[in-house]
């Protein structure tokens, strides 16, 4: 008797749901609903040398989300963190600097990206945890 349906753990891209209404008398034709979760494209390296190519951590798909980005060095120390990271703003994109604005040494770092839903209230609530590595070469 509860008309509310909750869907959790959606994947990135199109999520297609098929439903049929049955009321013990007749059965309606199946209907489909597609919920699209924007894909997040994450680079594996940056080269913050101001040549205009890969100068910052350009994570596509975060533009309309609430999120948190944390970058960790190989020793496990947090070297950079920010809330609501926007890589569609190159001036404020992460350019391999630590939290104090100092350049990090070349090498491999790890990131933790938590997406805490969309800014658009019509999009169902979701949480995604993405982790990986990022290489800095100057």
N, C-alpha and C positions, 0 to 999 in steps of 0.2 A: 504493500500500500504506500510505500515511500517512492515518489517519482524521481528522487535524486539518485543518480548513478555516479559513482566515484571511480575514476580511472587513475592508476598510479604507474610509475616506472615506464613512461613513454620513451621511445627511442627518438634519436634525432632524425629529422626528415618527416615523411608522411606516415601517419599511424591511421590505418583504415579500420573502422569498426562497422560491423554489420549487425543490425538488430531487427527483430521481428516482434510485433505485438500480438499476443494470443490472449483471448479473454474467455476461453473454454466454449465459445460459440462459433467464432470464426477466426481466421488467421489472416492478418494483413500481409501484403507483399513486403519482402525484406527491403530495408532501407540502409544506405551506407552514409557514414559520417567520416570525414577525414579531418584529423587534427594534425597540423603541421608544426613541428618543433624546429626552429631554425638550426641548421647545421653550424657547428663551430669549426672553423678551419684554423689550425694552429701550426705555425712554422717550427722547424727544428733548429733554426739558427738565426742569429742576427749578426750584422757587421756594422756596428755603430761608428763609422768612420766619416760620416757626413758626405758620402759620395752619391746619396740619393737612392741607393739600392739596399734594401733590408736594414735600414738604419735603426729601426725600432721594432718591438715585438707586436706585430700586426695580427691580432686574433680577430678574424672575421666572424660576425654573428653575435657579438656582445652588445651591439648598439642599443638595444631596447630591453636589456636585462638588468636586474640587480645582481651584482656579483662581487667576489673578492678574489684578488690575485695575490699569491704569496710565492716568492722566489727564494729558494734555499740553496746554499752552497754544498759541496760534497762532504763537508764536516757536519752538516745538519743545522747550521745556523741560518736564521731568516736574514736575508740581506736586502730584501725589498718586499713591501706589501702595500696594497692600496685597495680601497673599496670602490665599486662601480667603475672599473677600468674601461676606458673607451679608446680603442685603437683606431677608430675612424677620425681621431683628432691627433695627427702626427706630432704636433707640438707638445702634447702631454703624454705620448706613448712612452713605454719603458725603453730606454736606450742603453741598458747595461750599466746603470748607475745604482749605487746602494741607496739606502734610505736617507743618507746625509748628502747625496748628490755627488759622491766620489765615484770615478770609474772602477768597475769591478775588473779583476784580471781576466784575461782570456781563459776559456775553459768550459767545462760542462756544469750546468746548474739544473736544478729541478724546480718544477712549478706545480703548485696546487691551485686549481681554479674551481671555485664554488659558485655555481649559478643558483641564485635564490628566487627564480621566477621572473616573469616579464613585467615591464612597467605598464603594459596595457592590461587593464583589469578584466577585459573580456577573454583573455587567455587563461586557461586553467592553471592553477598553482602547480609548480614543479620545482624540484631541487636536483641539480646534477653536480657530481664531483668528477673533475677531470684532472688527471695528473700526467706528467711526462717530463721530458728533458728539453733543455734549450742550450745551444752552444753559442758562446760569444767569441767572435774572431774580429779583431780590429784591423 
